[in-house]
């Protein structure tokens, strides 16, 4: 191999080259190729931005649907109470307000304290946003003990609009409520 063969002259035409017309075609194809790359890049940016926007919207919608905010208070007295085993038992209802942005289905209600037990009657209740629903409950109160001034923490098992079951707590006050007078009367009759 000679020294001249070891150096490659890039300006020299190769054997079997395309000639002047082929070189022009190759030079003309480069800008189209670059334009295609730029167009693909821009399309990728547009589609990527759209995808991120849709993802953020879906996440925000999911957060709205899973938000739960309830307010509850003793509302009414139903059936008469029975005093057995040192406990006054009566049926009543809780007024539950859905202060959240989506409908919720209240599946169960319960509260336990040393003096008061509250249980639902096993019926679910759909409550629309801003709406109020009455939840039927059984209230048992231990006679001979003063009702606590502290609010009773009530657990609500709710199903949100996205199908998830969540537990929410809300304090209700027994002292001064509609429930206290009938309970006190039943305990005094004992």
N, C-alpha and C positions, 0 to 999 in steps of 0.2 A: 504494500500500500504506500503510495507516495504522499508527500506532505500536502500536495494540492488536494488530494482526495479526503484528507482528514478535516479540512476546513469546509464548512458548508456556506455557500454564498446564497443568502436568502433573496437577493435581488435577481439572481440568475434564473431564467426560465428552466423548469424541470422538463425532463423528457416526458412526453405524454401529458403535458399541461393542457388546460382548457383553452388557452389562447385568449386573445383580447376580449371576445364576446363572453366567454365563461367567467373571466375575472370581473367584468362589469356586472354580470348577474350575481356573482358572489357578493360584491360590494353593495349591490342594491338589496340583497336579502338580509344583510346585517341590520339596517334600520328597522325593517319589518319585524325581525326577531326581537329587537330591543323594545319596539312598540308593543309587541305581544306580551313580553315580560312585564312591562309597566302596566298594561291593561289587566293582567292576571293579578298583579300586586294590588292595584286599586280595587278590583273586585273582591279580593280577599279582605281588604280593610273594611269595605262596605258590609260584606256578609258577617265578618267578625264583630263589627260594631252592632249590627242588628241582633246577632245572637246574644251578645252581652246584655243588650237592652231587654230582650225577651226574658233572659234568665233573671235579671233584676226584678222585672215585673212579676214573674212567677214567684220569686222569693218573697216579695212584698205581699202578694195575695195570700200566700201560705201563712205568713205571719199574722195577717188580718184574720184569717179564718180560724187560726188556732188560739187567738187571744180570748181570754175568758175573764169577765168582770161581773160579779154578782153582788147584789145587796139583798139581805133577807131580814124579815121581822115577823114576830108572832102576829097572826092576822085574825083568826077567828076560832071559836070553839065549836066543835061538832057534837058528837055523842056525849052522853053522860059518863062520868067517871066512876070507877069502882075502887074501893079501898080494900086491898087485901095484902096481907104480909107486910104491913107497915108502909106501903107505897100507894100513893094516890095515882090513879091512871085515868087519863082522859084523851079524847081525840080532838085534834085541832088542825090548824093549817098554818103554813108559813107563806107569806107573800114574798115571792122571789122576783126581783127586778133584774133583767138582763141589761147591764150597763155597757156591754161589749159591742163590737161592731158586727158580729155575725150571730145567727141563731144558734142556740145550744139546746140539747135535750138533757134534762136533769134525770139521771138514772137512779140515784139513791141519795138519801139524806140521813146523816146520823151524827149524834153528839153524845158524849159520855163525860159526866163529871161525878164527883162523889154524891151529889144530891139529886141531879137531874139526868135522865136518859131520854133522848129523842131519836125516833126511828120513823122512816117513811113507811107507807102501806104497800110498797112494791109497784107503784104505777109510775111510768115515765111521763115526762111533760116537756113538750117542745115550747120554748120561749123565744120569740122573735127579738131582734135588737130593739131596745127601748121599751119592750113589753113587760108585762107582769103576769106571772102565773102562780096559782095557788097550789101548793104541795101538801097533800094530806099527810099528817104525822100522828104518831102516838107519843104522848109525853108522860113519863113516869117521874114522880117526885117522892123522895124519901121523907115521910112525915116525921116530925119531931126535930128536924134540922132546919135552921134558918137558910133561906135561899141566899146564895152568894151574890154579892154586889157586882162581882167581876162578870164580864160578858162570857157567855157560853160559846166556845168555838165549835161551829157546826161544819162538818165535812160534806161537801157536795161532790158526787161523782157525776161528771157531765161528759157528753159526747159533743165534740165541736163539729162545725160544718165540714171539716176535712176528714171526718170519720175517726179521729183520735179520741181516746178516753183520757180525761184529765181529772185530777182531784183539786178542788178549790176549797179554801176555808174562809168563813166569814163569821164574825162574832155577833151573837144576838143577846139582847138584855132580857132577862126573865123578870127582874124586879121592876114593877111598874107596868108590866105587859098585861094583855088580856088573859093570859094563862094563869097569872098568880092568884087572882081572887078565887076562881073555882078550886084550885089546888088547895089553897089555905082553908076554904070552907070544908072540903072533904076531909082534910087532916084534923080539923077541929071537931068534926062529928064523930070521929073515931073514938 
